[in-house]
Amino acid sequence: MAPLFLTDLFARLSNGKESVNASELAGFLASSQGESHGHDSSYATEEELASSLIIQFHRSRGHSDAPNATGSSLDSLDSTEFLQFLLDPELNPL
């Protein structure tokens, strides 16, 4: 079970939904972690960077394009996946 502060953070990011999308993750990365696409010119926007990170996360775990049990697919992260993303030093080095 995730610590309460992460559960609260996810609830705020997702606006009470079951998952966060690229736009919501981009907002988190920019505001909370200072992440910007500026370091990687292959992404036009923070949302494109976040979308790429979500896809990389799912593919690194062998996930298919089909939604999982909570409806999360390659374009979003559910609360467990969000925590795993935060702890993944390859995708979230901060």
N, C-alpha and C positions, 0 to 999 in steps of 0.2 A: 504494500500500500504506500502511495506517495505521501510525503510530508504535507501537512495542511496548507502551508504557504504555496506549494506547487499546485495543489488542488484548487486553491483560490485563484492563483494566477491563470490556470487553464480556464476556469469558469469565466474570468473576465475577458481573456483573449477570444474565447469561442462564443461569447455572448450567450452562454447557457446551452449551446449546441453540443452535440456529441463529438465534434471534431473541429480543428482549426484548418483554414484554407491558406493558400499562399499569401494572400493579402494580409490576413491576420498575423501569420508568422513573420512576414516582412515588417509589420509594425512593431512587433516584439523585438526582432533583431535590431532594428534601427533605434528604438527608444530605450530598450533595456540593456542592450549589449554593444551599442555603438557600431553595429555591422552596417556596411554600405557596399553597394555594388561598385563603388569607385575603385576598389582595389582590383577588380576584375572587369575589364572593359568589354568582355563578351556578353555581358548582361546590360540591357538598356535601362532596367528599373530594378528596384529592390524586390518587387513582386516576382520578377523573372528569376532572380537569384534564389528567392525562397522556394519557388516552384521547383527549380532544379534541385535544391537541397532535399525537398520532400521526396522527389522521384529517386534521388540517389539513396536516401534512407531506405525506401521500400525495396529497391532493387538489391541493396547490400544484404537484405534479409531474405531474399528470394521470393518476395511477394509478387503476385501477378497483378494484372490490371483490374481484376475483379474485386468488387468491394468485399471487405471482411465482415465479420459478424456484427460490427457496430455501424456498418455502412461506410467506413473509411476506405478510401481507394488511393491510388497513386497521387491524387491531387489534394490529399488532406492527411492530418495526423489525429488519431484519437488521443485520449489522455495518457494512456500507457505508452503509445508511440511517441508522444511529445516528450515524456520523461526520458525515454530511451534516446531520443534525438539530443536532448540537452546533455546527456552523459556520453555521447559518442564523440571522441576527440578528433576523429577524421572529418566529421560534418560540422561540429560545433567546437572549434578549438579554444574558445574563450573560457 
